[in-house]
């Protein structure tokens, strides 16, 4: 296994929750909880915060969290971690892990599951999925993925895929953690948005449209992301139970 580095994009501006990375959870900002959980993944050599905010940058330094300042014009977390990876000097065959900054209950084992497929030299991009039921799959905010027998993603969609005949089938929910070989991350950023990406508003489709396979590891773990201030109550309860 080559060197693996985790990056946590931490943007200050958010339409639903401005300043979200700084939200206090059990006495520490949310970004610290994500970083602390990610650091428990044994495969990661280092975990680095990538931010566009001086306030977040200073808060990270006070808590001894490695941090890189990035441009405020980035439109996605993927672009932000690419800039941070370049500034950190990540080599082409090294693995860059994009860790969502709003997952303070992240299970470190999920990162291990994400990284494990890179034991095969041909693996260039990985992500995760977990089973959900028919009712959960109806939400357009819950992205579904269909897989080939070898674990490669065939398609991602906001629609329930594949079609359900009985309403009893399980679906696979896409979990937005990604692993990239650095060369694949560079290539991804150089490609223009494709038709399917624009239709679904899902940037991972850019890879599939350009023939770049994504290996999907199915996990038993679920996510508890913070999208809005009211979500903090749920994650605080989870973390308090784990203490």
TACOR-V86908 format. One line per field, one symbol per residue. ss: DSSP state (H for helix, E for strand, L for the rest). phi: phi as a letter, one per 20 degrees, with the letter a starting at -180 (. if undefined). psi: psi as a letter, one per 30 degrees, with the letter a starting at -180 (. if undefined). Layout:
# TACOR-V86908
ss: ???
phi: ???
psi: ???
This chain:
# TACOR-V86908
ss: LLLEEEEEEELLLLLLLLLHHHLEELLEEHHHHHHHHHLLLLLLLEEEEEELLHHHHHHHHHLLLLEEELLLLLLLHHHHHHHHHHHHLLLLLLEEEEELLLLLLLLHHHHHHHHHHHHLLLLLEEEEEEEELHHHHLLLLLLEEEELLLLEEEEEELLLLLLLLLLLLLEEEEEEEEEEEHHHHHHHHHLLLLHHHHHHLLLLHHHHHLLLLLEEEELLLLLLLLLLHHHHHHHHHHHHHHL
phi: .ffdcecdfceffbfebgmggegfclncfgfffffffffeeffefbcceccdcfffgfffffelegbcecfeefebfffffffffffenfegefdddedfedcfdgegffffffegfffefffdbcbcbbfcegfffffffdfdcddefenffeadbfefcfgdedndfecdefdfdcdcfgfffffgfeeegeffgffemcfffffffdmefdedeedeeddcfdecgfffgffffffffef
psi: klkkkkkjkikekkefikgeffkkjhflleeeeeeeeeffjffkekkkkjlgkeeeeeeeefghkkkkklkffkflfeeefeeeeeffhkleflkkkjkkfhifgkkefeeeeeeefffkffkeklalllklleeeffkffjklkkllfgfkkekklfljklkkffgfllljkkkhkkkkkeeeeeeeffklkleeeeefhjfffeeefggjkjkkkklfllliljeleffeeeeeeeeeff.
